[in-house]
Amino acid sequence: MRKITLNTKGLTPEKAEFLTTQCEKSLQRTLNDRDAIQKKGTFILGILSAIIAFGVNSLLKNMDKWPTYILLYVGIEIALLVLLSLPIIWGYLPSLYAGHGYDPSKIITGDYINQDLGKMKIGYAHELQYRINYNRKWNETTAIRLKQIATFAFLSPVITLLIVYIFRRSFFVS
C-alpha cells in the first residue's frame, strides 16, 4: 500500500469529495476514449480479417490458373495483412488499471481504516490518478499503433507490388 504523506491541513470532507469526484470523471473520460479506440481497432481487425479470408480463398481457388508472380503477390499481401493484425490482437490484453473502485486489499488494513475520511478520499484520488495516467498512456500508444497499422495496410498493396516487381525482374528475366 502506498503511504500518503500529504499536508491535509485545510482539507474538508467537501473538498475531498470534490477532488475524488473530479478524478472519477477524468478516469471515466479516459475509459470512454479507451473503449472508442478498442472499437476502432476491432473494426480495422474485422476489415483485415475479411481481406485475408478473401485473399486466401482466391489464392486457393486460382492456384493452378494464375502465373507465379500473381501467386507471389497475393501470398505476400496475405502475409503482410496477417502481420498487421497481430499487434491489434496483442494490444487488447487485460490491463492493470482499467476500472473504477479501490482494490479492497489496499483498504482493509488497520492503518488505512484508522485514517480520517479526508485522507481516505485523497488516497482514493491518488489511486484514480495512477489509473488515469496508465489509461492515457495506453490510449496514446494504441491510437498511434492503430494509425500506423491502418496507414501500412493502405500502402501494403503498393509495397507488395514493388516487391513482386523486383522479384519478377530478378528471377523471371525473359
N, C-alpha and C positions, 0 to 999 in steps of 0.2 A: 504494500500500500504506500502511496506517495504521502509524505508528511507535508502538511500545509503550514507554511511559515509566512503567512501574510499579516500585515498590520490591519486588523479588522476594526480598529478604532473608528467610531462613527458609522459603523455598518449596522443598519437597522434591518429587521426582518423584511420590510417593504423593499429596501434597496437590494437585498439578497434575492428576493423573489423576482424583482425586475431583471436582475442580472441573469438568473437562470432561465427566465422566460425568453430573453433575447438570445441566449446561447442555444436554447432548444429550437427557436425559429431559424437561426442560422444553420444549425445542423439539418433541419428539415429541408431547407433550400438546397444544401449540398447533396442530400439524399435524393431529392427530386431531380437534380441535374444528373446524378449517377444513374437513375432509372431511365432518363431520356437518352443518355449515352449508350446504355445497355440495349435499349430498343433499337437505336440506330445500328449498333454493332450486330444485333440479331438480324436486322433487315439486310445488311450487307452480306452477312454469312448466308442467309437464305438465297440471295441472288447468286453468290459464288457457288453455292451447292447446286443450284439449278443449272448453271452454266457447265459445271463439272459433269453433272449427270447427263446433260445433253451431249457434251463432248465425248464422254466415254461411250455412250450409246452410238453416236455417229462413227466413232473410231471402230467399234466392234462390227457394226453393220457393213462398213465400207473398206475393211482392211484389205481385201483382195482386189478391190476396184481402184483405189487411189494410188497415185505414184508415191514413191518413198518420201519425197520432200514434204508432201501434204500430211502423210502419216507422222512425220517428224514434227511438223508444225503443230498439229493437234495434240500430239503427245507432250511436247514441251509446254504448250499452253495449259493443258490439264495439270501438269506438274507445278507450274507457277501458281495457278489458282489454288491448288491444294496447299502449297506453302503459304500463300496469303491467308488462307482460312485458319491455319494453326494458331497464330497469335491471338486471333479473336476468341477462339475456343479456350486457350490457356489464360486469357485475360479475365475470364469470368469465374475465377476460383473464389471461394468464400473469403471474406475479408475480416480483418481483426476488429475494426471499428465501424461497423455498418449502422447499427440502430440506436435507438433511444434507451434510456434507463441506465441504472447504475448496476454494476456487477455485484450481486449480493455477497459474494465472498469478500468484497472490499469494505462493505458497510456493517457486516455482522461481526464486528470486533469491539472490544471494550473501549479502546482508545477513540474510535470514531463515534460510537453511541454516546459517550460522555461529553462530546463537544456540544457547544451551543448550536442552535439551529442555523444561525448566520454562517458559521464556519462550515457546517454540513453543506449548505447550499453553495458556498464558494467552492468547496471541494467538488461538488457535482458540476459546477460551471467549468472548473478546470478539466474534469473528465470529458465534458462535452467539447471543450476546446481541442483536446487531443483528437477526438473523433472528427471534428470539423477539419482540422489540419490534414489528417490522414485521408479523408474522403476528397478534399480539394486536390491533394496531390494525385490521388487515383484518377479523379476526373480529368485533370490536365494531361496526365500521362496517357490515359486511354483515348481521349479525344485526339491527341496528336497521333497516336498509333493508328486509329481508325482513318484519319485523314491521309496518312501515308499509305495505308493499305488500299484505300479507295483510289488514290492517285496512281499507284502502281498497277492496280487491277485495270484501270482505264488505259494505261500505257502498255500493258503487257502484250496485247496483240502486235503492236509496233515492234516492241523489243523481240518478241518471238519471230516476227518476220525477218528482222535483221539477223538473228541467229541462224535461221534456216537459209537465208540468202548467203551468208558467209559459209555455212556448211555445204550448201549446194555448189557454190563456186569452187570450194576447196576440194571436194571429193567427187563431184559428178561433172567434171570437165568433159565436154563433148568435143 
